[in-house]
Amino acid sequence: MGKLFEMDNCCTKRDLEGSAYIFLLGAAFASAFSMPTGRSFLSISLFLLLVHLFKVRKTLLLPVSFWFWLVFVIVAVFSTAFGLNPEEGFKKMEKLMWFVGIPICATLVTSLQRLSSVLAAYAMGTGVEALRTIVIHPIQAIKAVNTGRMPDFMFALIDRGSMTYAQVLMLGILVVLGFIFICRMEKRSSVKWWILLFIQIIAMVMMFKRGSWVCTSLMVAIFLAVKTNWRYLLVLAIVVMASFILPPVRARLMNLEKEFNVNGGGRMTMWFKIMPALVKEHPFGIGYRALTPEMMRKICKKVERNRNHLHSNIAQILVETGWLGLAVYLLWMGKIMFDGIMMARFARGRAPDELVYAMILVLMIAGLFANGLVEYNFGDAEIVLAYGLVMGCIAAFPRIISKSAISPCSS
């Protein structure tokens, strides 16, 4: 893993720009397990970068994804100002500001080496989160049982699962898988990456989040289908089927029946009863983060208790910002996916490692988008940091490719 950073030394300048890049690496690493630390490093990176740009009389690179972000924020501001709870909405709207990773990455990730290091930093950060999950979750589960807050250990362990960090692990798994293949192509040892992958998979299972399991398996299957042959897909299928042996995994999958019941109080209730009722009454949106459990229970008393979101980006954004906000969001995500796919198509005719990096980024954003269909991750502070990093790297990729043809240290 260290070699990824060694090969980037020739591209790291000993000035404000280089320091901003170092703090970006710190942000990528820390954001995978500590949102406050990740935000702090990203803020420092932005400050140093702006000072550097002012001194050299240049500006931030503002890709199309940045302008979609800005338009969405404007729509959210208006829907909140005229919504049901402006005070609460504006208080939480600062989460949207952390998409600032888009212009930071677009400006600082200037070479394939820098892209590799940013992705490696994030992957190692997910390793920290994986270890914390493996070690801390069982301890916390035991304490919950001993204090009588949970009926048994397995129920307590399932309760510790985090939708947020399950998605973080999904992203880490995709990055590590890509690095394993790059090491294989370059005939370098990938033992460290295999160890990290093993730790990530154990932690992912221990999160007990079905949506993330499905999305991770799907993205990994796509990667293997493109880069390998049916034998690797068979191994993936065996691993997935083997996980069904675990009683808690089977229990989580059995509970899916409740989710598909419109009257069960779960996702289907939210999407087909609560969302239509709210949109009909508030077509321009109720305001950012204005939804409350009381609003939902007025429409359907069986809905999950103490929820303030609808378990879906599309449903939540439609309710919060109306049809206009949803249109901007879909155009934004569509543009990112289009850029990612075009980036991968362009990389196919170039060096094999460039195609792998392109695939990693496409699958990362696709995994977040797919998970967002069944989970509300667009307003999740940790995931917003990941969105910004990935979108910014996708925006930077065309320039990376053009420069790599000249010199790996031209940045």
Beta strands, then each sheet from edge to edge (+ up, - down):
end
